[in-house]
């Protein structure tokens, strides 16, 4: 647990007995809240908010669908140290699944945030392309080196003993991150897993969000990750990815 100024008691990790000493890679793979809180303290509110914005978490993605929702978050001028602490491990703000997957896709894309589209192109019966939507790069969020490092850490979290090991697909390198957040104050949870593959040259990204799981474990690692593995296990061979 970690004591944050402005909050009356220590903020715990999901593993209440503690993880012991962790590297940054290990902390990401084990979803350790105290490490994220300490990192956020070092980074500070201003820089944290800059990256929150750069990854598109405070704006609509511009996907070609009507009625895209906004996220719900605290602006930099209103953000407290407690907000920063819990934002660091993904709580007390709300983003849409399309915002989340677009942000993670920027890491898969070598650090470039891209506008998502429903279809790549429209082709008629004779094979003529009627419309093509291309790729709109919004901005470079992090460097290619940073993106590669994150991908490697997330892949080792699947192939090793990380929290995302249930997203493993035999014969493929999968990069994945699990998510478990509290929903309101009644003990309900949202459990998720986002994954892309092949980790070293990504072609596919997938997000699975389980709203209020009620049976068995309430963690993304057990409720969502195995299903992401099944989806990728079908999709990767279908796309002809060796």
N, C-alpha and C positions, 0 to 999 in steps of 0.2 A: 504494500500500500504506500501511498505518498501523501504527505500533508501539504495542502494548498492553502495559502493565505486567503482568508475570506470564507473558508468553509470549515464547519465546526468539527468535523472528524476526518480521519484519513480516507482518501478515495482508493478503493480496493481494485485489485486485478480480478479477472474472472477466476484465476487460480488463487484462491484466498490464502493458501499455504505458502505462496511465493514461488518464483522461478529460480531463485538464487541469482548468481551473476550471469548476465547475458551480454553478448555482443549486439550491435545494432541489427545484424542479419538475424540472429537468434530471436531478438525481441519482435521483429516483424513476423517471423515464422510462427512464433508462439502467441502472437497478439497480446503482448505485455503492456498493460495500461500505464504503469508507473514509468517505464522507459519513455513512452510517448509523451507523457506529461513533462518529464524532465527535459526532453528534447525541445518541446514547445516553449518552455521557460527560457531556454538558451536562445532560441530563434527570436522570440519576442512577438508581441501582438502585431506590429506593423508588417514585418516580413511574412509572418504566418498568413495574414490577410491578403498580402500581395499574391502569394501562391494559391490561396483559396480561390481568388479571382482569376488568376492565370489559367488554372485548370478548368475554369468555366462553371464553378459551383455556385456562383452568385448571378448567373445569367442563363437565359434560355439557350438551348443548343442551336435553334434555328432549323430543326428537323422539319421536313415537308409534310407536316400533319397539322390539322387545325387544333387549337385549344391546348397548346403545350403549357404546362403549369410552371410557375416560378418556384424557386426554392424558398425556404424559410430559414433565415439566419440573422445573426446579430452583426450589425455594421461595426467597422473598426472603432469609430468614436464611442460606441456604447459597450464595447467588449471589455469584460473584466478578466482578471487572472483566473477566476474559476471557469468562466466561459472558455478561455484558452485551453485550460487543462482538459476539460471534457471534449472540446472540439478536437483535440489532438488524437483521441482514439475514437472519434466518429459519433459523438452523442450531442444532444441538445440543439442540433440543426437538422433540417430535412431537405434532402435533394430527391429528384425523381430518378427512377431507374435509368432513364436515358441520359441524364446528366452524369450519373455515376459511371456507366459503361463508356461514355464518351471520354471522360477524364482518364479512366484506366487505359482506354485505347490509345491515348496520347503517349503513354509509356511504351505500349507495344509498337507504336509507330515511330520509335526513336526520338520521342520528346515533342512531336508535333501534334497539336490539337487540331482535329479535322471535323468539319460539319457533317453530321450523320444524315444519310438519305435512306428512304424506304426501299428504293430499287436502284440498281446500278445503271440499267438502260432498258429501253422498251424496243422490242424487235417484232416485226410482223411475220406472217406465215412464210414469206419468201426469204427471211433472214436479213431483211433490210433494217438498219437501226433507225427507228423513228425519233427517239430521244435518248440522250446520254447525259448523265448528271455529273460526271467527272468527280474530281476531288478538290474541295476547297479547304486549303490549309488556313486555319485561323491565326495561330501564332506558335512560335517555338517556346514551349513551357520550361523544359529542362534540356540539357545537352544530350547528345547521343550517348556519350559515355555514362552519364547518370542513368539514363533510361536502360542501358545495357546492364548496369550494376543492379538496378531494381529487378529487372527481369530474371537475372541470375539468382538473386536472393529468393524471389517468389517461386522459381523453378525448384530450388533446393528445398523449399518448404513443402513441395509436393513429393519429390523423389526421396527426400530424407524423412525425418520424423517430425515434420512441422505440422501445424494445425490444419493444413490443406492437403494432407497426404491422401485423404479419401477422394480427391479430384484426379488422382493418378489414372492415366490411360496407358495400357501396355503398348510399348513400341514407340511412344511419343514423349517429347519433352513438353510438359504443361506448366505454365506459370499461373499460380492462383492465390487468391486472398479470400479468407473467410470473413464474415461479418456477423456480429450478434449485438443488437442494440435494444435498450429498454424502450418500450412504447408506452408513454404516459406513466402513471404511477401505480398501476394495478397489477404489476408483475408480468404483463404481456410482453412478448418479445417479437422482434423482426430478425429472422436469420437469413443470411445470404451467402452466396459464393460467386465471385467473378473470376473468370479464367480465360487465358488465351494460349494458343498453340499454333505451330511449334514455337516454343519459348524463344529460340534463337533466330527465328525468321517467321514471325507471326502472320497467319492467314485468317484465323477465326477467333472471335471473342464472344463470350457467352456470360450472361448474368442470370442468376436464378434467385428470386427473392421469395421467402416464405413468410407470409404475414400471420403472426400469432400461431406458431406451431403448438399443438396441444398434446401430442403423444410422444412419449420418450424424451430424449434430450432436446433442449431448446437452443442448441448451438448450430451456427452455420456449418461447422465442420462435420456434423452428423446429419443435419436435416437437409442441407442443400448440396454439399460437395459430392456425395455419391451420384446424385442425379445429373450434375454437371459432367461428371466422368462418363455417364451413360450417353449423354447428348454428344459430347466430343468424340466418344468412341464410335458413334454412328456417322457424324458429320465429316470427320477427318478422312476416313477411307472413301466416303461418298465424293468428296472433292478431289480425290486422287492424290492426296498428300501422303507421300511414302513414310 
